[in-house]
């Protein structure tokens, strides 16, 4: 809906859905290692995404002119989990 309303003004609508290993998640998983194993158990890359090297770089590319012809999009960054 937003892309239809704002696209005429050159405004793109982008959504990033990250599954990231934040400092809070690291602390939680340190206290609950069994949950860490469960969290990455079904992830093909066998790891959570890093906020800077994975999420930050991918998001920067996603919102750059490289994808200027994409008026609306959802970028799923979940270590290939979803």
Short mmCIF file of the C-alpha atoms (twelve columns), coordinates in Angstrom:
data_MODEL
# 
_entry.id   MODEL 
# 
loop_
_atom_site.group_PDB 
_atom_site.id 
_atom_site.type_symbol 
_atom_site.label_atom_id 
_atom_site.label_alt_id 
_atom_site.label_comp_id 
_atom_site.label_asym_id 
_atom_site.label_seq_id 
_atom_site.Cartn_x 
_atom_site.Cartn_y 
_atom_site.Cartn_z 
_atom_site.pdbx_PDB_model_num 
ATOM 1  C CA . UNK A 1  0.000  0.000   0.000  1 
ATOM 2  C CA . UNK A 2  2.724  2.463   0.968  1 
ATOM 3  C CA . UNK A 3  4.665  1.752   -2.228 1 
ATOM 4  C CA . UNK A 4  1.593  2.633   -4.302 1 
ATOM 5  C CA . UNK A 5  1.050  5.862   -2.397 1 
ATOM 6  C CA . UNK A 6  4.658  7.023   -2.216 1 
ATOM 7  C CA . UNK A 7  6.175  5.455   -5.342 1 
ATOM 8  C CA . UNK A 8  4.996  8.344   -7.515 1 
ATOM 9  C CA . UNK A 9  7.207  10.609  -5.402 1 
ATOM 10 C CA . UNK A 10 10.276 8.415   -5.831 1 
ATOM 11 C CA . UNK A 11 9.974  7.009   -2.315 1 
ATOM 12 C CA . UNK A 12 10.752 3.302   -1.965 1 
ATOM 13 C CA . UNK A 13 9.395  1.097   0.785  1 
ATOM 14 C CA . UNK A 14 11.927 -1.413  2.082  1 
ATOM 15 C CA . UNK A 15 11.683 -3.783  5.024  1 
ATOM 16 C CA . UNK A 16 14.573 -5.649  6.627  1 
ATOM 17 C CA . UNK A 17 13.771 -8.688  8.797  1 
ATOM 18 C CA . UNK A 18 16.970 -9.643  10.604 1 
ATOM 19 C CA . UNK A 19 17.712 -12.546 12.897 1 
ATOM 20 C CA . UNK A 20 20.785 -11.151 14.555 1 
ATOM 21 C CA . UNK A 21 23.045 -12.222 17.368 1 
ATOM 22 C CA . UNK A 22 22.787 -9.110  19.536 1 
ATOM 23 C CA . UNK A 23 24.728 -8.585  22.779 1 
ATOM 24 C CA . UNK A 24 21.523 -9.408  24.695 1 
ATOM 25 C CA . UNK A 25 21.096 -12.638 22.720 1 
ATOM 26 C CA . UNK A 26 24.736 -13.558 23.342 1 
ATOM 27 C CA . UNK A 27 24.253 -13.075 27.088 1 
ATOM 28 C CA . UNK A 28 21.042 -15.099 27.062 1 
ATOM 29 C CA . UNK A 29 22.600 -17.941 25.080 1 
ATOM 30 C CA . UNK A 30 25.623 -17.967 27.395 1 
ATOM 31 C CA . UNK A 31 23.245 -18.641 30.283 1 
ATOM 32 C CA . UNK A 32 21.097 -21.065 28.249 1 
ATOM 33 C CA . UNK A 33 23.357 -22.968 25.794 1 
ATOM 34 C CA . UNK A 34 20.602 -25.443 24.978 1 
ATOM 35 C CA . UNK A 35 18.517 -22.585 23.574 1 
ATOM 36 C CA . UNK A 36 21.456 -21.451 21.453 1 
ATOM 37 C CA . UNK A 37 21.702 -24.931 19.950 1 
ATOM 38 C CA . UNK A 38 17.966 -24.910 19.258 1 
ATOM 39 C CA . UNK A 39 18.085 -21.414 17.722 1 
ATOM 40 C CA . UNK A 40 20.695 -22.342 15.124 1 
ATOM 41 C CA . UNK A 41 19.749 -26.003 14.799 1 
ATOM 42 C CA . UNK A 42 17.502 -25.466 11.787 1 
ATOM 43 C CA . UNK A 43 19.587 -22.734 10.189 1 
ATOM 44 C CA . UNK A 44 21.483 -23.949 7.095  1 
ATOM 45 C CA . UNK A 45 24.379 -21.568 7.775  1 
ATOM 46 C CA . UNK A 46 24.529 -22.907 11.362 1 
ATOM 47 C CA . UNK A 47 24.974 -19.431 12.818 1 
ATOM 48 C CA . UNK A 48 23.069 -16.272 13.613 1 
ATOM 49 C CA . UNK A 49 23.735 -13.158 11.542 1 
ATOM 50 C CA . UNK A 50 26.181 -10.522 12.729 1 
ATOM 51 C CA . UNK A 51 24.635 -7.064  12.983 1 
ATOM 52 C CA . UNK A 52 27.507 -5.266  11.260 1 
ATOM 53 C CA . UNK A 53 29.096 -7.682  8.814  1 
ATOM 54 C CA . UNK A 54 25.890 -9.401  7.705  1 
ATOM 55 C CA . UNK A 55 22.893 -7.175  8.425  1 
ATOM 56 C CA . UNK A 56 24.566 -3.785  7.997  1 
ATOM 57 C CA . UNK A 57 26.230 -4.522  4.672  1 
ATOM 58 C CA . UNK A 58 23.208 -6.267  3.184  1 
ATOM 59 C CA . UNK A 59 20.906 -3.450  4.292  1 
ATOM 60 C CA . UNK A 60 23.224 -0.813  2.838  1 
ATOM 61 C CA . UNK A 61 23.175 -2.606  -0.517 1 
ATOM 62 C CA . UNK A 62 19.409 -3.141  -0.317 1 
ATOM 63 C CA . UNK A 63 18.636 0.557   0.116  1 
ATOM 64 C CA . UNK A 64 21.309 1.781   -2.293 1 
ATOM 65 C CA . UNK A 65 20.907 2.733   -5.936 1 
ATOM 66 C CA . UNK A 66 21.773 -0.877  -6.827 1 
ATOM 67 C CA . UNK A 67 18.121 -1.736  -6.138 1 
ATOM 68 C CA . UNK A 68 16.685 1.595   -7.311 1 
ATOM 69 C CA . UNK A 69 14.208 -0.155  -9.621 1 
ATOM 70 C CA . UNK A 70 12.752 -2.146  -6.726 1 
ATOM 71 C CA . UNK A 71 9.917  0.035   -5.389 1 
ATOM 72 C CA . UNK A 72 9.094  -2.258  -2.479 1 
ATOM 73 C CA . UNK A 73 10.876 -5.206  -0.989 1 
ATOM 74 C CA . UNK A 74 11.451 -7.357  2.040  1 
ATOM 75 C CA . UNK A 75 14.934 -8.565  2.810  1 
ATOM 76 C CA . UNK A 76 14.975 -11.651 5.023  1 
ATOM 77 C CA . UNK A 77 18.352 -11.915 6.766  1 
ATOM 78 C CA . UNK A 78 18.082 -15.004 8.909  1 
ATOM 79 C CA . UNK A 79 21.098 -17.132 8.115  1 
ATOM 80 C CA . UNK A 80 18.937 -18.939 5.559  1 
ATOM 81 C CA . UNK A 81 16.500 -19.931 8.317  1 
ATOM 82 C CA . UNK A 82 13.378 -18.587 6.748  1 
# 
